[in-house]
């Protein structure tokens, strides 16, 4: 009975260590910072966003840092508009969807 409890404790400690290592790797901050692009004027940004949405272009958006970010970051995908009017960027390759506030877009680039 003692041997089974010892094995169970050993397995539990190994599982906890593996979980911690996995989560540390998963939530680690990226070491590569996106190159800073110039901030587009609002009229140009809005025009490019409208064209990208209407023509279904693959785009790269550089976003202003939000509450959880410290540097501007890039997101890639195709722009769509939800029924509510919310702008969405969908990346099918990575199965990601980003809600986009046009006021936080620094730069728009077609890729």
Secondary structure, 3 states (H helix, E strand, C coil): CHHHHHHHHHHHHHHHHHHHHHHHHHCCCCCCCCCCCCCCCHHHHHHHHHHHHHHCCEEEEEECCCCCCCCCEEEEEEEEECCCCCEEEEECCCCEEEEECHHHEEEEEEC
